[in-house]
Amino acid sequence: MKKTYVVLIEEISKETGIEHKHVRDVMDNFIDKIKELIGLEEGKIYLKGLGHFYVKKIRAKKFVLKDKPMKIPASKSIAFKKSDRKELSW
């Protein structure tokens, strides 16, 4: 089952007893910090036993749409690759 951001926040709030707003603030800050660190170094951020975040380069694309040539410039995106481990090891 896929978990959405909102469902994840609700479950953490329920299990920890921490207010929904505070959990959302922490999650938002966590995501912002990952974006900031990856953007600066264009490297990887490892979370032991969970996986790593990295910058994925997307190449430029050309195609024709309704008889008009279109061009999409190259870009970058943040990607996540899960760990091969079955259990988290903290």
N, CA and C atoms as an extended XYZ file, in Angstrom:
270
Properties=species:S:1:pos:R:3:atomname:S:1:resname:S:1:resid:I:1 pbc="F F F"
N         0.842       -1.186        0.000 N   MET     1
C         0.000        0.000        0.000 CA  MET     1
C         0.884        1.246        0.000 C   MET     1
N         0.605        2.166       -0.899 N   LYS     2
C         1.356        3.413       -0.941 CA  LYS     2
C         0.891        4.328        0.178 C   LYS     2
N         1.847        4.959        0.817 N   LYS     3
C         1.530        5.928        1.868 CA  LYS     3
C         1.779        7.324        1.323 C   LYS     3
N         0.822        8.194        1.480 N   THR     4
C         1.006        9.569        1.060 CA  THR     4
C         1.639       10.355        2.204 C   THR     4
N         2.111       11.528        1.884 N   TYR     5
C         2.728       12.413        2.867 CA  TYR     5
C         1.775       12.672        4.037 C   TYR     5
N         0.514       12.959        3.727 N   VAL     6
C        -0.483       13.271        4.753 CA  VAL     6
C        -0.737       12.058        5.649 C   VAL     6
N        -0.864       10.877        5.059 N   VAL     7
C        -1.095        9.663        5.840 CA  VAL     7
C         0.095        9.386        6.749 C   VAL     7
N         1.292        9.569        6.231 N   LEU     8
C         2.495        9.365        7.023 CA  LEU     8
C         2.520       10.288        8.237 C   LEU     8
N         2.195       11.541        8.035 N   ILE     9
C         2.154       12.514        9.137 CA  ILE     9
C         1.098       12.119       10.162 C   ILE     9
N        -0.083       11.708        9.700 N   GLU    10
C        -1.155       11.300       10.609 CA  GLU    10
C        -0.739       10.093       11.452 C   GLU    10
N        -0.101        9.105       10.830 N   GLU    11
C         0.314        7.904       11.559 CA  GLU    11
C         1.396        8.215       12.592 C   GLU    11
N         2.363        9.049       12.214 N   ILE    12
C         3.410        9.429       13.170 CA  ILE    12
C         2.801       10.192       14.338 C   ILE    12
N         1.881       11.094       14.042 N   SER    13
C         1.214       11.873       15.078 CA  SER    13
C         0.452       10.968       16.040 C   SER    13
N        -0.276       10.007       15.487 N   LYS    14
C        -1.050        9.067       16.308 CA  LYS    14
C        -0.151        8.208       17.199 C   LYS    14
N         0.908        7.655       16.610 N   GLU    15
C         1.782        6.732       17.338 CA  GLU    15
C         2.632        7.423       18.394 C   GLU    15
N         3.013        8.680       18.162 N   THR    16
C         3.890        9.376       19.103 CA  THR    16
C         3.140       10.282       20.074 C   THR    16
N         1.902       10.649       19.732 N   GLY    17
C         1.150       11.574       20.573 CA  GLY    17
C         1.545       13.032       20.353 C   GLY    17
N         2.365       13.279       19.343 N   ILE    18
C         2.792       14.641       19.021 CA  ILE    18
C         1.755       15.256       18.081 C   ILE    18
N         1.468       16.541       18.292 N   GLU    19
C         0.456       17.213       17.482 CA  GLU    19
C         0.787       17.144       15.994 C   GLU    19
N        -0.265       17.031       15.201 N   HIS    20
C        -0.169       16.930       13.745 CA  HIS    20
C         0.691       18.056       13.171 C   HIS    20
N         0.466       19.277       13.626 N   LYS    21
C         1.182       20.450       13.115 CA  LYS    21
C         2.683       20.322       13.365 C   LYS    21
N         3.073       19.856       14.542 N   HIS    22
C         4.498       19.735       14.871 CA  HIS    22
C         5.170       18.646       14.026 C   HIS    22
N         4.471       17.545       13.818 N   VAL    23
C         5.019       16.472       12.976 CA  VAL    23
C         5.201       16.983       11.547 C   VAL    23
N         4.214       17.706       11.038 N   ARG    24
C         4.303       18.263        9.688 CA  ARG    24
C         5.469       19.241        9.569 C   ARG    24
N         5.657       20.090       10.593 N   ASP    25
C         6.770       21.042       10.582 CA  ASP    25
C         8.119       20.333       10.535 C   ASP    25
N         8.269       19.269       11.325 N   VAL    26
C         9.523       18.506       11.335 CA  VAL    26
C         9.754       17.844        9.983 C   VAL    26
N         8.711       17.241        9.415 N   MET    27
C         8.832       16.586        8.107 CA  MET    27
C         9.193       17.608        7.023 C   MET    27
N         8.543       18.762        7.033 N   ASP    28
C         8.839       19.810        6.050 CA  ASP    28
C        10.285       20.276        6.174 C   ASP    28
N        10.745       20.485        7.410 N   ASN    29
C        12.130       20.912        7.628 CA  ASN    29
C        13.116       19.841        7.184 C   ASN    29
N        12.799       18.574        7.436 N   PHE    30
C        13.652       17.457        7.022 CA  PHE    30
C        13.801       17.442        5.494 C   PHE    30
N        12.690       17.561        4.791 N   ILE    31
C        12.705       17.548        3.328 CA  ILE    31
C        13.443       18.774        2.783 C   ILE    31
N        13.202       19.933        3.379 N   ASP    32
C        13.903       21.149        2.941 CA  ASP    32
C        15.410       21.023        3.135 C   ASP    32
N        15.839       20.443        4.247 N   LYS    33
C        17.263       20.278        4.527 CA  LYS    33
C        17.900       19.313        3.534 C   LYS    33
N        17.204       18.239        3.186 N   ILE    34
C        17.724       17.299        2.186 CA  ILE    34
C        17.902       18.008        0.848 C   ILE    34
N        16.887       18.768        0.430 N   LYS    35
C        16.975       19.519       -0.828 CA  LYS    35
C        18.151       20.487       -0.803 C   LYS    35
N        18.320       21.176        0.316 N   GLU    36
C        19.398       22.162        0.448 CA  GLU    36
C        20.771       21.489        0.366 C   GLU    36
N        20.970       20.412        1.110 N   LEU    37
C        22.269       19.746        1.136 CA  LEU    37
C        22.614       19.096       -0.193 C   LEU    37
N        21.642       18.471       -0.830 N   ILE    38
C        21.899       17.836       -2.122 CA  ILE    38
C        22.154       18.899       -3.180 C   ILE    38
N        21.425       19.996       -3.125 N   GLY    39
C        21.602       21.074       -4.098 CA  GLY    39
C        22.970       21.717       -4.008 C   GLY    39
N        23.518       21.801       -2.807 N   LEU    40
C        24.829       22.416       -2.635 CA  LEU    40
C        25.948       21.521       -3.152 C   LEU    40
N        25.888       20.257       -2.815 N   GLU    41
C        26.987       19.354       -3.114 CA  GLU    41
C        26.750       18.480       -4.334 C   GLU    41
N        25.503       18.378       -4.751 N   GLU    42
C        25.119       17.447       -5.813 CA  GLU    42
C        25.685       16.062       -5.531 C   GLU    42
N        25.658       15.703       -4.291 N   GLY    43
C        26.172       14.408       -3.876 CA  GLY    43
C        25.047       13.512       -3.413 C   GLY    43
N        25.326       12.733       -2.385 N   LYS    44
C        24.338       11.809       -1.842 CA  LYS    44
C        24.208       12.019       -0.350 C   LYS    44
N        23.034       11.743        0.176 N   ILE    45
C        22.800       11.729        1.612 CA  ILE    45
C        22.375       10.316        1.969 C   ILE    45
N        23.170        9.659        2.802 N   TYR    46
C        22.886        8.279        3.201 CA  TYR    46
C        22.138        8.245        4.525 C   TYR    46
N        21.099        7.444        4.589 N   LEU    47
C        20.382        7.172        5.828 CA  LEU    47
C        20.550        5.675        6.078 C   LEU    47
N        21.412        5.338        7.012 N   LYS    48
C        21.805        3.950        7.245 CA  LYS    48
C        20.588        3.040        7.415 C   LYS    48
N        20.565        1.971        6.641 N   GLY    49
C        19.497        0.984        6.728 CA  GLY    49
C        18.223        1.379        6.000 C   GLY    49
N        18.132        2.636        5.538 N   LEU    50
C        16.921        3.106        4.860 CA  LEU    50
C        17.165        3.298        3.364 C   LEU    50
N        18.247        3.999        3.014 N   GLY    51
C        18.577        4.239        1.617 CA  GLY    51
C        19.326        5.543        1.468 C   GLY    51
N        19.350        6.093        0.261 N   HIS    52
C        20.022        7.371        0.051 CA  HIS    52
C        19.291        8.238       -0.967 C   HIS    52
N        19.424        9.546       -0.759 N   PHE    53
C        18.905       10.554       -1.666 CA  PHE    53
C        20.053       11.001       -2.552 C   PHE    53
N        19.779       11.293       -3.813 N   TYR    54
C        20.818       11.742       -4.728 CA  TYR    54
C        20.207       12.606       -5.830 C   TYR    54
N        21.076       13.318       -6.550 N   VAL    55
C        20.636       14.161       -7.666 CA  VAL    55
C        20.599       13.306       -8.925 C   VAL    55
N        19.461       13.304       -9.579 N   LYS    56
C        19.295       12.554      -10.825 CA  LYS    56
C        19.249       13.567      -11.968 C   LYS    56
N        20.132       13.385      -12.934 N   LYS    57
C        20.166       14.291      -14.088 CA  LYS    57
C        19.227       13.762      -15.170 C   LYS    57
N        18.378       14.643      -15.671 N   ILE    58
C        17.422       14.283      -16.717 CA  ILE    58
C        17.869       14.972      -18.007 C   ILE    58
N        18.113       14.174      -19.038 N   ARG    59
C        18.641       14.725      -20.288 CA  ARG    59
C        17.572       15.529      -21.030 C   ARG    59
N        18.040       16.415      -21.896 N   ALA    60
C        17.144       17.219      -22.733 CA  ALA    60
C        16.400       16.308      -23.707 C   ALA    60
N        15.183       16.706      -24.068 N   LYS    61
C        14.367       15.900      -24.976 CA  LYS    61
C        13.823       16.766      -26.107 C   LYS    61
N        13.702       16.144      -27.266 N   LYS    62
C        13.102       16.807      -28.429 CA  LYS    62
C        11.991       15.900      -28.960 C   LYS    62
N        10.878       16.514      -29.346 N   PHE    63
C         9.788       15.755      -29.947 CA  PHE    63
C         8.882       16.702      -30.723 C   PHE    63
N         7.948       16.129      -31.434 N   VAL    64
C         7.013       16.919      -32.236 CA  VAL    64
C         5.617       16.751      -31.635 C   VAL    64
N         4.954       17.880      -31.420 N   LEU    65
C         3.601       17.869      -30.868 CA  LEU    65
C         2.723       18.729      -31.763 C   LEU    65
N         1.731       18.115      -32.376 N   LYS    66
C         0.816       18.814      -33.296 CA  LYS    66
C         1.593       19.560      -34.377 C   LYS    66
N         2.532       18.869      -34.979 N   ASP    67
C         3.352       19.394      -36.083 CA  ASP    67
C         4.276       20.550      -35.675 C   ASP    67
N         4.488       20.733      -34.385 N   LYS    68
C         5.410       21.765      -33.919 CA  LYS    68
C         6.542       21.097      -33.145 C   LYS    68
N         7.778       21.404      -33.507 N   PRO    69
C         8.900       20.826      -32.760 CA  PRO    69
C         8.959       21.409      -31.338 C   PRO    69
N         9.127       20.547      -30.363 N   MET    70
C         9.192       20.956      -28.958 CA  MET    70
C        10.545       20.547      -28.406 C   MET    70
N        11.042       21.329      -27.480 N   LYS    71
C        12.309       21.011      -26.850 CA  LYS    71
C        12.164       21.207      -25.340 C   LYS    71
N        12.515       20.187      -24.580 N   ILE    72
C        12.504       20.272      -23.124 CA  ILE    72
C        13.963       20.291      -22.684 C   ILE    72
N        14.379       21.330      -21.970 N   PRO    73
C        15.779       21.416      -21.563 CA  PRO    73
C        16.141       20.367      -20.507 C   PRO    73
N        17.434       20.088      -20.386 N   ALA    74
C        17.912       19.174      -19.358 CA  ALA    74
C        17.603       19.762      -17.987 C   ALA    74
N        17.409       18.879      -17.005 N   SER    75
C        17.095       19.340      -15.653 CA  SER    75
C        17.651       18.356      -14.631 C   SER    75
N        17.436       18.675      -13.380 N   LYS    76
C        17.870       17.811      -12.288 CA  LYS    76
C        16.688       17.565      -11.370 C   LYS    76
N        16.709       16.412      -10.720 N   SER    77
C        15.646       16.043       -9.804 CA  SER    77
C        16.256       15.293       -8.625 C   SER    77
N        15.585       15.314       -7.490 N   ILE    78
C        16.048       14.546       -6.344 CA  ILE    78
C        15.386       13.177       -6.399 C   ILE    78
N        16.207       12.138       -6.244 N   ALA    79
C        15.700       10.764       -6.290 CA  ALA    79
C        16.092       10.045       -5.007 C   ALA    79
N        15.415        8.939       -4.726 N   PHE    80
C        15.697        8.124       -3.533 CA  PHE    80
C        15.863        6.672       -3.957 C   PHE    80
N        16.880        6.020       -3.425 N   LYS    81
C        17.087        4.598       -3.675 CA  LYS    81
C        17.083        3.899       -2.329 C   LYS    81
N        16.174        2.950       -2.173 N   LYS    82
C        16.064        2.265       -0.881 CA  LYS    82
C        17.233        1.322       -0.663 C   LYS    82
N        17.486        1.057        0.580 N   SER    83
C        18.571        0.158        0.965 CA  SER    83
C        18.206       -1.273        0.609 C   SER    83
N        19.211       -2.103        0.391 N   ASP    84
C        18.985       -3.525        0.120 CA  ASP    84
C        18.697       -4.292        1.395 C   ASP    84
N        18.958       -3.701        2.541 N   ARG    85
C        18.747       -4.388        3.813 CA  ARG    85
C        17.264       -4.581        4.078 C   ARG    85
N        16.945       -5.707        4.690 N   LYS    86
C        15.548       -6.020        5.013 CA  LYS    86
C        15.115       -5.336        6.308 C   LYS    86
N        16.071       -5.101        7.227 N   GLU    87
C        15.745       -4.507        8.524 CA  GLU    87
C        16.524       -3.220        8.711 C   GLU    87
N        15.941       -2.305        9.480 N   LEU    88
C        16.671       -1.106        9.822 CA  LEU    88
C        17.664       -1.447       10.928 C   LEU    88
N        18.875       -0.920       10.830 N   SER    89
C        19.869       -1.175       11.872 CA  SER    89
C        20.343        0.150       12.429 C   SER    89
N        19.793        0.542       13.515 N   TRP    90
C        20.159        1.814       14.124 CA  TRP    90
C        21.255        1.568       15.059 C   TRP    90
